[in-house]
Amino acid sequence: MKLVVLTLVVLIGVSAGDYCTKVRTFYSGFHRPGTAFENVEAAKAACDGDDGCGGVSVDRIPYREDRGGPAKFPNTIYLLSSSNVQKNPRGSWRYNAYVKC
């Protein structure tokens, strides 16, 4: 019985969209839908509904709608293309990534 419960918990977690955290990691190749995300959870929700999305990246630079304009969000959060997540990432202090596991 415990094995059945454990299996169900694992399957529910996988179907809900698990993400692995990649601290200080940069992936090139943005997959921007034209939408700015206020937080990581909103970006993950958008990524879960998109087959071409491989994860979410957070840039520590504030998001601005216009170059030199006022900051709209404290960080720039965007989606990553699934094909580019498969490539080798590089380290960068500015970025954190949350990729689909």
C-alpha positions in Angstrom: 0.0 0.0 0.0 2.8 2.4 0.8 4.4 1.8 -2.6 1.1 2.6 -4.3 0.8 5.9 -2.4 4.5 6.8 -3.1 4.0 6.0 -6.8 0.9 8.3 -7.0 2.7 11.1 -5.2 5.6 10.9 -7.7 3.3 10.8 -10.7 1.3 13.7 -9.5 4.5 15.8 -9.0 5.7 14.9 -12.5 2.4 15.8 -14.2 2.2 19.1 -12.3 5.4 20.3 -13.9 8.5 19.9 -11.8 11.4 22.3 -12.3 15.1 21.9 -11.4 16.8 25.1 -10.1 20.0 26.1 -11.8 21.7 28.8 -9.7 23.9 31.3 -11.5 23.3 29.6 -14.8 22.7 31.3 -18.2 21.0 29.6 -21.2 21.1 31.4 -24.5 18.1 31.4 -26.8 15.1 33.1 -25.3 11.6 31.8 -26.0 9.7 35.0 -25.5 6.0 35.0 -26.1 5.9 38.9 -26.0 4.8 38.9 -22.4 6.8 40.1 -19.4 6.4 38.1 -16.3 6.1 39.7 -12.9 7.3 36.6 -11.0 8.7 33.1 -11.5 5.4 31.3 -10.7 3.5 33.1 -13.5 6.3 32.3 -15.9 6.3 28.6 -14.9 2.5 28.5 -15.4 2.9 29.9 -18.9 5.8 27.5 -19.6 3.7 24.5 -18.5 1.2 25.3 -21.2 3.8 25.6 -24.0 5.5 22.5 -25.6 8.3 24.6 -26.9 9.2 26.0 -23.5 12.1 24.3 -21.6 12.1 26.5 -18.5 12.3 29.9 -17.0 15.2 32.3 -16.6 15.6 35.2 -14.2 17.9 38.0 -15.0 18.8 40.2 -12.0 18.5 43.3 -14.3 15.1 45.1 -13.8 12.6 44.7 -16.6 11.9 47.9 -18.6 9.3 48.3 -21.3 11.4 51.0 -23.0 15.1 51.3 -23.1 16.1 53.8 -20.4 12.6 53.9 -19.1 11.4 53.2 -15.5 11.7 49.7 -14.2 8.4 47.8 -14.4 9.5 44.7 -12.5 12.6 44.2 -10.3 13.9 41.3 -12.5 13.6 40.4 -16.1 11.9 37.0 -16.3 11.5 35.1 -19.6 10.9 31.7 -21.0 13.7 29.4 -22.4 13.4 27.4 -25.6 13.4 23.7 -24.9 16.0 23.1 -27.7 18.5 25.6 -26.0 18.0 24.1 -22.6 19.5 20.9 -24.0 22.7 22.7 -24.9 25.5 23.5 -22.5 24.8 26.4 -20.1 27.4 28.8 -18.8 27.8 30.3 -15.4 26.8 33.9 -14.8 26.2 35.7 -11.6 23.3 37.6 -13.2 21.1 34.6 -14.0 19.1 31.8 -12.3 17.2 29.2 -14.3 14.4 26.9 -13.6 14.3 24.1 -16.2 11.8 21.3 -16.7 13.1 18.2 -15.0 
